[in-house]
Amino acid sequence: MKVTVIVHPNSKKPRVEKDLLGTLNVYVSAPPLEGKANKATIEALADYFQTSKSQVKLISGAKSKHKIFENMII
């Protein structure tokens, strides 16, 4: 299942929120440097979907706020 995500790095309160269009807004406290925000986003999505981190893959948008992730539920 592919999920559209908007990442908000350097947030004071990390959380995952769903907007009216079905897009997930992920707020992470990690800075957007050296992939730290991407790793924190993967951890947040794994918690949100109650799956392991290895089953959440970044498909596109590695250097953008707008990202597409795939949840590999078997």
N, C-alpha and C positions, 0 to 999 in steps of 0.2 A: 504494500500500500504506500503510495507517494503522498507526502505531506508538504504543503507550502508553509514556510516559516519566515517570520521577520524577527531578526535577532536584535536585541537592545543590550549592547555591552556596557560595562561599568555601572550597572544598576545597583542601588542600595539594597533593594529587596528582591532577591531571585525568585522568579515564579513563572508559570506558564498560564497564559490566558487565551481563550478562543474568542475571536470577534464574530460579528454577525455574518460575515462572508465565509466563515469556515477556516480562515487563516489562523494559525497559531502564532501568538506573540510570545517569544521566549525572552525573559529578562534574566541576564546572567551578570554576576559580579566580576567576571574575568575581563581583562582588557583585550582589545582586538589586535593583539600582537602575537606573532609567531604561532597562530592557530590555537591560542589559549581559549578564546571565545568559542571556537568551533568545538573543542573538546568539552567545554562546559555545557554547550548546547546539546551535544550527544548525551551527556550524563542526565541532563534535565529531561530530555525526551524519553530516555530509557525509563526513568522514574515515572513519567507521565503515562506511558503505555504499559508500565509494569513488565518490562522485558529486560534482557541483558544489553549492555552497551555494544557488544559485538554484533547485535542484530539491527542496529541503527546505522545507516550509511548515508554519507553526504553525497548527493548526486550532482548538484550544481550550485554555484554561488559561493565558492570558498572564500572569495575576497569581497563579498557583497553582504548587505544586510538582509537581502531577499534570497533565501536559500530553499532548495528542495531536498528533502530527506526521504529515504526509503526505509520502511520498517519491515524487516525480513522475518515475518512471523511464519513459523513452520507448523 
